[in-house]
Amino acid sequence: MQNSHMGAKPFLASSTPIKLPGTHTTPNKLDNKLLNSSFTSNSFCDDRNDSTFEVDMDCDSSDNDSTHTDDSTEFIEGDTQTLIANQGKFIVFESQLEICLLDSNVVNVIVQWICQTLLKTSSGTILRVSVFCTNGHLIHRWLSQPLIGKMPAGNLLASAATLFCGQTYTHIAQFAEFMNLKFITESTFTTIQREYLMPVIQHTCSLLQAKLLDKIKSTNRTLQLAGDGRCDSPGFSAKYCTYSLLDMESQHIPTFVTIKVTEMGSSCKMEVEGFRRCMEYLLDKGFQIVVLGTDRHVQIRSLMKKQYPEIEHQFDVWHLANSVRKKLLAKSKLRGAEDLGPWIKAICNHLWWCSSNSSGNKEWLEESFISIVRHVVNEHTFEGKMVTTCAHEPIAPEMARTKKMDEKGFQGT
């Protein structure tokens, strides 16, 4: 770009200070359709009662200055919000911005001679620049980003990116503070999250859940579920508990629920209540549940026996093996049972092996696991209905002595 002055050097605009001119190319992005018409509307209403909409006096419709054209507003009216989210964003230094606005042909050379004041104001992530002449007349007005109604698009996108990437406002705001990067306040982030982001997340989740349930119904199959709860903190001081049910065939979560401790009065009751709500939701939708796998939660076991006796209740192998390990570890500390200690890991691994090879046969699973009491005393052939021998290769005498296999067994067990 050439300056209109005779003999002027070529002008190079850059977002950051540089020593040598250069070029920078960015790879082409896939034009993914991030927003769907079912989530957003192309009509942007000016809601002045909404605290997140900050009315900009420079952009108010009552301004009859014919010299100003709000290009950002025209962009919104002509395109969709999808383009706003997909287009590239850059970090622009203040000094380079002044060069771009005053030293380039963005503002006419004549304006440069009569320009008296350059007013810069920011609100969150947006920068507003107004150029006035010596007589105080507005010459040029510019916004660093488009507006959605009266809300800067950057404020909305910054809040959404913070929430969707799993970070907290404190971490992102600290990053911006270290860079001296203009950022939204915590109250703005909280308001946008509550009024806009969370409803969109809830709506999206409802659509995906409905699509998943319709797909399951179309196959006319029964459900084999696995369920577990997760609290926001360990111990008995949890405030929230999220209980989820997983469809083991599709590996998708058809339903989940979040329980707050104030609903139940005690954190110990949250998990069983979340389980009950998930079960009732699927049963009310007409689904048939034949198998349910959970941890060894006492209240859930009792609820299954009383309210859902027709559903086969199984225990998750990890929780079961962990329970067996704890009991064996406590037993190995008794006098005369010290030799049990080295076998604890092998016994738990044997439980995993039996479960993965049982193919749903309960009798085979039980006999195969109980055969460990023969194996540890070096007896690998025994009587049984379905399991009569160990599945491993013959064990050499040296290995048997190393494993402390003898006919005496474990005294005190």
C-alpha positions in Angstrom: 0.0 0.0 0.0 1.6 3.4 -1.1 1.2 6.6 0.8 -0.1 9.5 -1.2 2.9 11.7 -0.4 5.5 11.9 -3.0 8.5 9.8 -2.2 6.9 8.1 0.7 8.1 4.7 1.7 5.8 1.6 1.3 3.5 1.2 4.3 3.4 -2.1 6.1 0.7 -2.7 8.7 1.4 -5.3 11.4 -0.5 -6.4 14.5 2.7 -6.6 16.6 6.0 -4.6 16.5 8.4 -6.2 14.0 12.0 -5.4 12.9 11.8 -6.7 9.3 8.8 -6.9 7.0 7.7 -10.5 6.3 4.8 -12.5 5.2 2.8 -15.0 7.2 0.5 -17.6 5.8 -2.1 -19.6 7.7 -3.4 -23.0 6.7 -6.9 -23.2 5.3 -9.5 -24.1 7.9 -12.4 -26.4 7.3 -15.6 -24.5 7.1 -17.3 -26.5 9.9 -20.9 -25.6 10.6 -20.6 -25.0 14.4 -24.0 -23.5 14.9 -27.3 -24.8 13.7 -30.5 -22.9 13.1 -32.1 -25.0 15.9 -29.8 -23.4 18.4 -29.7 -19.7 17.3 -31.6 -17.2 15.3 -30.3 -14.6 12.8 -32.5 -11.9 14.4 -30.7 -9.9 17.0 -32.9 -8.0 19.3 -31.7 -5.0 21.3 -32.6 -6.0 24.9 -31.7 -3.0 27.0 -32.8 -4.8 30.1 -30.1 -7.4 29.7 -27.1 -6.6 31.8 -24.7 -8.2 29.3 -25.8 -5.8 26.5 -23.7 -2.7 27.0 -25.2 0.1 25.0 -22.4 1.9 23.2 -23.2 5.6 22.8 -21.0 5.7 19.7 -23.2 3.1 18.1 -26.6 4.3 19.3 -29.2 4.5 16.6 -30.0 8.1 17.6 -26.7 9.2 16.1 -27.5 11.0 12.9 -23.9 11.6 11.8 -23.9 10.6 8.2 -20.1 10.3 8.1 -20.2 7.2 10.2 -21.0 3.7 8.9 -20.9 0.8 11.4 -19.4 -1.9 9.3 -19.6 -4.4 12.1 -23.4 -4.1 12.4 -23.7 -4.5 8.6 -21.6 -7.7 8.8 -24.0 -9.1 11.4 -27.0 -8.3 9.3 -25.6 -9.8 6.2 -24.0 -13.0 7.6 -24.6 -15.5 10.3 -23.1 -16.0 13.8 -21.3 -19.0 12.4 -19.0 -16.8 10.4 -18.2 -14.8 13.5 -17.1 -17.9 15.4 -15.1 -19.4 12.5 -13.2 -16.3 11.3 -9.6 -15.9 12.6 -8.8 -13.6 15.5 -5.5 -11.8 16.2 -3.8 -10.1 19.1 -3.2 -6.5 18.0 -0.8 -4.2 19.9 -2.0 -0.7 20.7 1.0 1.0 19.1 0.5 -0.9 15.8 -3.2 -0.1 15.9 -2.4 3.6 16.0 -0.1 3.2 13.0 -2.9 1.4 11.1 -5.5 4.0 11.9 -3.5 7.2 11.5 -0.4 6.4 9.3 -2.2 4.4 6.6 -4.8 5.1 4.0 -7.5 3.7 6.3 -7.9 7.4 7.3 -7.4 9.8 4.5 -4.2 11.8 4.4 -6.1 15.1 4.8 -7.7 13.8 8.0 -4.2 13.2 9.4 -3.5 16.9 9.1 -6.7 18.0 10.8 -6.9 15.2 13.4 -6.7 16.5 16.9 -8.0 13.7 19.2 -7.9 9.9 19.1 -10.3 8.5 21.7 -9.9 4.9 22.6 -12.3 3.1 25.0 -12.6 -0.5 25.8 -15.3 -2.7 27.3 -14.3 -6.2 28.0 -12.6 -7.5 24.8 -13.8 -4.8 22.5 -11.9 -1.6 21.5 -13.8 1.5 20.3 -11.7 4.1 18.5 -13.1 7.6 17.6 -11.2 10.2 15.7 -12.1 13.9 16.2 -10.9 17.0 14.4 -9.6 20.2 16.0 -13.2 21.5 16.2 -14.4 18.4 18.0 -16.3 16.9 15.0 -16.3 13.1 14.7 -14.2 12.1 11.7 -13.9 8.3 12.0 -15.3 5.7 14.2 -14.1 2.1 14.4 -14.9 -1.1 16.4 -12.4 -3.9 16.9 -15.1 -6.6 16.6 -18.6 -7.1 15.4 -21.6 -6.7 17.7 -24.4 -9.1 18.3 -27.2 -6.8 19.1 -25.4 -4.5 21.6 -23.1 -7.2 22.9 -19.5 -7.4 21.6 -19.0 -10.8 19.9 -15.6 -11.2 21.6 -17.2 -11.1 25.1 -19.5 -13.9 24.2 -16.9 -16.0 22.4 -14.3 -15.5 25.3 -16.9 -16.6 27.8 -17.9 -19.6 25.7 -14.2 -20.7 25.1 -13.4 -20.4 28.8 -16.4 -22.6 29.7 -16.1 -25.1 26.9 -12.4 -25.8 27.3 -12.9 -26.8 30.9 -10.9 -24.0 32.5 -12.1 -21.5 35.1 -12.4 -17.8 34.7 -9.6 -17.2 37.3 -7.1 -19.1 35.1 -8.0 -17.4 31.9 -8.2 -14.0 33.5 -4.8 -14.5 35.1 -3.4 -15.3 31.7 -4.9 -12.2 30.2 -3.6 -10.1 33.2 0.0 -11.3 32.6 -0.2 -10.3 29.0 -2.0 -7.0 29.8 -4.7 -8.3 27.5 -8.1 -6.7 27.8 -10.6 -9.2 29.1 -14.1 -9.4 30.5 -14.9 -9.1 34.1 -15.9 -12.0 36.3 -19.5 -10.7 36.6 -19.8 -10.4 32.9 -18.6 -14.0 32.4 -21.0 -15.3 35.1 -23.9 -13.5 33.5 -23.1 -14.7 30.0 -22.6 -18.2 31.3 -26.0 -18.2 33.1 -28.1 -16.4 30.5 -26.7 -17.8 27.3 -24.2 -20.6 27.5 -25.9 -22.9 30.0 -29.2 -22.8 28.1 -27.4 -23.6 24.9 -25.6 -26.5 26.6 -28.9 -27.8 28.1 -30.7 -27.5 24.7 -27.9 -29.3 22.9 -27.8 -32.1 25.4 -31.5 -32.5 25.2 -31.3 -32.8 21.4 -28.5 -35.3 21.5 -30.2 -37.4 24.2 -33.5 -37.5 22.2 -31.6 -38.5 19.1 -29.8 -41.3 21.0 -33.0 -42.6 22.6 -34.8 -42.6 19.3 -32.0 -44.6 17.8 -32.2 -47.2 20.5 -36.0 -47.4 20.2 -35.7 -47.9 16.5 -33.7 -51.1 17.0 -36.3 -52.4 19.5 -33.6 -53.9 21.7 -33.3 -54.2 25.5 -30.8 -52.2 27.5 -27.7 -53.5 29.3 -26.5 -50.6 31.5 -23.6 -49.8 33.8 -24.1 -47.0 36.3 -21.9 -45.0 38.7 -22.0 -41.7 40.5 -19.4 -39.0 40.9 -19.3 -36.3 43.5 -17.5 -33.0 43.3 -15.4 -33.7 46.4 -14.5 -36.9 48.3 -15.7 -37.8 51.7 -19.0 -36.7 53.2 -18.8 -33.0 52.3 -19.9 -33.3 48.7 -22.3 -30.6 47.4 -23.1 -32.1 44.0 -23.3 -35.7 42.7 -23.7 -36.7 39.0 -25.1 -40.2 38.4 -24.8 -41.6 34.9 -26.1 -44.7 33.2 -24.0 -46.1 30.3 -25.4 -48.3 27.5 -22.8 -51.0 27.3 -23.7 -51.9 23.7 -23.4 -48.4 22.1 -21.0 -47.0 24.7 -23.2 -43.9 25.0 -24.8 -42.3 28.0 -28.6 -42.3 27.5 -29.3 -40.4 30.7 -27.6 -38.7 33.7 -28.8 -36.5 36.5 -27.1 -34.0 38.9 -28.3 -34.0 42.5 -27.6 -31.1 45.0 -27.1 -31.9 48.6 -29.8 -29.5 49.7 -32.4 -31.6 47.8 -31.6 -34.7 50.0 -30.3 -33.2 53.3 -27.3 -35.5 53.3 -24.5 -36.2 50.8 -24.8 -39.9 51.5 -28.2 -40.0 49.9 -27.4 -38.2 46.7 -26.0 -41.2 44.7 -28.9 -43.5 45.4 -31.4 -40.7 44.5 -29.5 -40.0 41.3 -29.6 -43.7 40.5 -33.4 -43.9 41.1 -34.1 -40.9 38.9 -32.1 -42.3 36.0 -33.9 -45.6 36.3 -37.3 -44.0 36.5 -36.6 -41.8 33.5 -35.7 -44.7 31.2 -38.5 -46.9 32.4 -41.0 -44.1 31.9 -39.8 -43.8 28.4 -40.7 -47.4 27.8 -37.2 -49.0 27.7 -36.7 -52.5 29.0 -33.6 -52.9 31.2 -32.4 -56.5 31.6 -29.0 -56.1 33.1 -27.5 -53.4 35.3 -23.9 -53.2 36.6 -23.0 -50.9 39.5 -20.6 -50.7 42.3 -21.3 -52.4 45.6 -23.3 -49.5 47.0 -25.4 -50.8 49.9 -28.4 -48.5 49.3 -28.5 -49.2 45.5 -28.3 -53.0 46.2 -31.3 -52.6 48.6 -33.2 -50.5 46.1 -32.6 -53.0 43.3 -34.0 -55.9 45.4 -37.1 -53.9 46.5 -38.2 -51.9 43.4 -36.5 -53.6 40.5 -36.3 -57.3 41.2 -36.9 -58.2 37.6 -33.6 -56.6 36.5 -30.4 -58.6 36.9 -28.1 -56.7 39.1 -24.4 -57.3 38.6 -21.3 -55.8 40.3 -18.6 -54.0 38.5 -15.5 -56.2 38.4 -13.1 -53.3 39.4 -15.1 -52.6 42.6 -15.5 -56.3 43.4 -11.8 -57.0 42.9 -10.9 -53.9 45.0 -13.2 -55.2 47.8 -11.6 -58.7 47.6 -8.1 -57.1 47.8 -8.9 -55.1 50.9 -10.3 -58.1 52.7 -7.4 -60.3 51.8 -4.9 -57.6 52.8 -6.6 -57.3 56.2 -6.5 -61.2 56.5 -2.9 -61.4 55.6 -1.9 -59.3 58.6 -3.2 -61.9 61.1 -0.8 -64.2 62.8 -0.2 -67.4 60.8 -1.6 -65.9 57.5 1.5 -64.0 56.4 2.0 -66.3 53.4 -1.3 -64.9 51.9 0.2 -61.5 51.2 2.2 -62.5 48.1 -0.9 -64.1 46.6 -3.2 -61.1 46.8 -2.4 -59.6 43.5 -2.6 -63.0 41.7 -6.0 -63.7 43.3 -7.4 -60.4 42.1 -6.0 -60.9 38.6 -7.6 -64.4 38.7 -11.0 -62.7 39.4 -10.5 -60.5 36.4 -9.6 -63.4 34.2 -12.6 -65.5 35.3 -15.0 -62.6 34.7 -13.6 -61.9 31.2 -13.8 -65.5 30.2 -17.1 -66.6 31.8 -19.2 -65.5 28.7 -22.0 -64.8 31.1 -22.0 -68.3 32.7 -22.5 -67.7 36.4 -21.8 -71.3 37.4 -18.5 -71.5 35.5 -17.5 -68.1 36.9 -18.0 -69.3 40.5 -16.3 -72.6 40.1 -13.4 -71.1 38.2 -12.8 -68.5 40.8 -13.1 -70.9 43.8 -10.5 -73.2 42.1 -7.8 -70.7 43.3 -7.9 -72.4 46.7 -6.7 -75.5 45.0 -4.1 -73.7 42.9 -2.3 -72.1 45.8 -1.6 -75.5 47.4 -0.3 -76.9 44.1 -3.4 -78.9 43.3 -4.3 -78.2 39.6 -6.7 -81.2 39.0 -9.8 -81.4 41.2 -13.4 -82.4 41.2 -16.1 -80.1 39.9 -19.2 -79.8 37.7 -17.8 -77.4 35.0 -14.2 -76.7 36.0 -11.9 -79.6 36.9 -8.4 -78.4 36.0 -6.5 -75.2 36.0 -6.1 -73.4 32.6 -2.4 -72.7 32.9 0.6 -74.8 31.7 2.2 -77.3 34.1 4.2 -75.6 36.9 7.8 -76.7 37.4 8.8 -77.7 41.0 11.2 -74.8 41.2 8.4 -72.3 40.4 6.1 -74.0 42.9 8.7 -73.5 45.7 9.2 -69.9 44.7 5.4 -69.3 44.8 5.3 -71.1 48.2 2.9 -73.7 47.0 2.5 -76.6 49.5 -0.1 -78.9 50.7 -0.4 -77.3 54.1 -2.1 -74.2 52.6 -2.5 -71.0 54.5 -2.8 -71.5 58.3 -5.3 -69.2 60.0 -7.3 -68.4 56.8 
